[in-house]
Amino acid sequence: MSIDPKELKSQTTSRRLTPARGLMQVLVCLIVLVLGGGIAWLFLGTADDAGRQQPAERSKRLVEVQVAERQPHTVTVTAWGQVTPSRSLNLTPRVSGRVTELARDFEAGSVLAAGEQLLQLDAQDYELSLTRARSALTQAQADLTLEQGQQAVAQREYELLGEDVSDAERALILRRPQLDTARAVVASAEADLADARLDLQRTEIQTPFEALVLSRDVAEGAEVSTSTTLAELVGVKTWWVELSVPVNALKWLSFPGQGSEGSTVTLRYESVWPSHVTRQGRVVRLLGQLEEGGRMAQVLVAVDDPLARLPGNEDQPRLLLGAYIRGEIQGRTIEGAVALQPEWIHANNTVWLMDENDGLAMRKVDIAYRDAERVLVTEGIEDGDRIVTSQISVVTEGMPLRVQEVDTSSNVAGGSDV
């Protein structure tokens, strides 16, 4: 067998290059191992730090808080009540008779001026009575004149007689009783004439005050008496709203008297008026009894020009008698109070706070006023306290908390009312 010299040379050269190639491969492997180890060390170290930190953060309860600030707040007492007239009248005639004429505007829903004629009764009988009364007075005055003449004659005769008589006898001689009777008849006739004139005037029936006609209960041609109701009228100058107010809220209201005015009231009729439309009233008095059950007092609120008829009130809504509306009574001002939402108050009037160590603190507070929308706290919360507004099912004093959002609003329950 023969060996090719070229092949022998190639094998010899290959054996010479193998140690160098192996060294290179070893170096590459070492570099890869070092880099991989470094990366793994960094990753494990970071993961280990995160593993130590995350359980501690996760153990803190995530809550929302709001920062409290003490401010003056005006108590607003919300109440409901019915609109009623301050002046109402069942109109009846002063004399009897047949209705001969009705005013064109004498209809339900009309507003009539004071002194406006509503209807006319048949006046013939009353005109005759007036004529008779005048005649009777004329006759009585004539009789008085005759009697005065007879008394003058009696006076002269008595003086000529010159006798001393008693006072009673002198009165008879001078016809003083007859003169007194004649004068009395004249006075009676004058009164009868005045009555006849009044009766005639009363056949014209007028509105006693500016009024809204709620109902008209008579027709032309009807016979009416002094007990017949002609119409139901209500005054339009002022109407009332009888608000039912909790007894414990009365201390916050102002009533007229001793130089003070009644509390201002904003009235809303949201089922009829737009939500932004209101009327203004004022507290005028406290009625003298409680509603059945003894928990609600009756506060009377006056509303001027309820039908919005006066200049400047044309854009105001009209009140409706019998309407059940809401009143917001502006009460007294509480200085240095914190306003909270009702759901932030927990059992036994306690509030949850986040203390300086980010732990939960339960603090009892003094509540000055409470309604459906807010609670006014006067003691137990200071400026800058962080109020926990989140609802937590199970709470313990000092439990760790972390904040989701901090609201630095100046008033945590809707802003100051002052």
Secondary structure, DSSP 8 states (H G I E B T S, - for coil): ----HHHHHHHHHHHHHHHHHHHHHHHHHHHHHHHHHHHHHHHHHHHHHHHHHHHHHHTSEEEEEEE---EEEEEEEEEEEEEEESSEEEE--SS-EEEEEE-TT-STT-EE-TT-EEEEE--HHHHHHHHHHHHHHHHHHHHHHHHHHHHHHHHHHHHHH-----HHHHHHHTTHHHHHHHHHHHHHHHHHHHHHHHHHHTTEEE-SSSEEEEEE---TT-EE-TT---EEEEESSEEEEEEEEEGGGGGG---SBTTB---EEEEE-TTTS-TT--EEEEEEEEEEEE-TTS-EEEEEEEEESTT--STT-TTS----TT-EEEEEEEEEEEEEEEEE-GGG-BGGGEEEEE-TTSBEEEEE-EEEEE-SS-EEEEES--TT-EEE-S--SS--TT-BEEEEEEE--S-TTS----
